[in-house]
Amino acid sequence: MSIFHKSHNRHTPLTALLVGTGVVFFWRGVWGLFDVLIFPDTPILSYSLSLIAGIAILAGTHYLVKELM
């Protein structure tokens, strides 16, 4: 067993916290950019377009169907 693997096992909660925080910050930035770039003056249209695009991507990859069943 390597030193990194041993160290990784001891710091699992810290690693999970750091990775989780990084993911949240990433998506916060993506959503913030979408709010500014996609129809910034009409939030309802922006949200609707994002929702439709998300559903289309999930349906196109068949992920939506797998999660619902």
C-alpha positions as CSV (number, residue, x, y, z in Angstrom):
1,M,0.0,0.0,0.0
2,S,1.4,3.4,-0.9
3,I,1.9,6.3,1.4
4,F,-0.7,8.3,-0.6
5,H,-3.3,5.6,-0.2
6,K,-2.8,5.5,3.5
7,S,-2.9,9.2,3.8
8,H,-6.0,9.4,1.6
9,N,-7.9,6.9,3.9
10,R,-7.2,9.0,7.0
11,H,-8.4,12.3,5.4
12,T,-11.5,11.0,3.7
13,P,-13.9,13.5,5.3
14,L,-11.6,16.4,4.6
15,T,-11.1,15.3,1.0
16,A,-14.9,14.9,0.6
17,L,-15.4,18.4,2.0
18,L,-12.9,19.9,-0.4
19,V,-14.2,18.1,-3.5
20,G,-17.8,18.8,-2.6
21,T,-17.0,22.5,-2.1
22,G,-15.2,22.6,-5.4
23,V,-18.2,21.1,-7.2
24,V,-20.6,23.5,-5.6
25,F,-18.4,26.5,-6.6
26,F,-18.1,25.2,-10.1
27,W,-21.9,24.9,-10.6
28,R,-22.5,28.2,-8.9
29,G,-20.2,29.8,-11.5
30,V,-21.9,28.0,-14.4
31,W,-25.4,29.0,-13.3
32,G,-24.2,32.6,-12.7
33,L,-22.9,32.8,-16.2
34,F,-26.1,31.3,-17.6
35,D,-28.1,33.9,-15.7
36,V,-26.0,36.7,-17.3
37,L,-25.6,35.3,-20.8
38,I,-28.9,33.5,-21.7
39,F,-31.7,36.1,-21.9
40,P,-30.6,38.2,-18.9
41,D,-33.5,40.6,-19.2
42,T,-36.2,37.9,-19.2
43,P,-35.4,35.4,-16.4
44,I,-38.5,33.2,-17.1
45,L,-37.4,32.6,-20.7
46,S,-33.9,31.9,-19.5
47,Y,-35.0,29.4,-16.9
48,S,-37.4,27.8,-19.3
49,L,-34.8,27.4,-22.0
50,S,-32.3,26.0,-19.5
51,L,-34.9,23.5,-18.3
52,I,-35.8,22.4,-21.8
53,A,-32.2,22.1,-22.8
54,G,-31.5,20.0,-19.7
55,I,-34.4,17.7,-20.3
56,A,-33.4,17.3,-23.9
57,I,-29.8,16.4,-23.0
58,L,-31.0,13.9,-20.4
59,A,-33.5,12.3,-22.8
60,G,-30.9,12.2,-25.5
61,T,-28.5,10.3,-23.3
62,H,-31.4,8.1,-21.9
63,Y,-30.3,9.1,-18.4
64,L,-33.7,10.5,-17.6
65,V,-35.4,7.2,-18.4
66,K,-33.0,5.2,-16.3
67,E,-33.4,7.4,-13.2
68,L,-37.2,7.3,-13.4
69,M,-37.5,3.5,-13.6
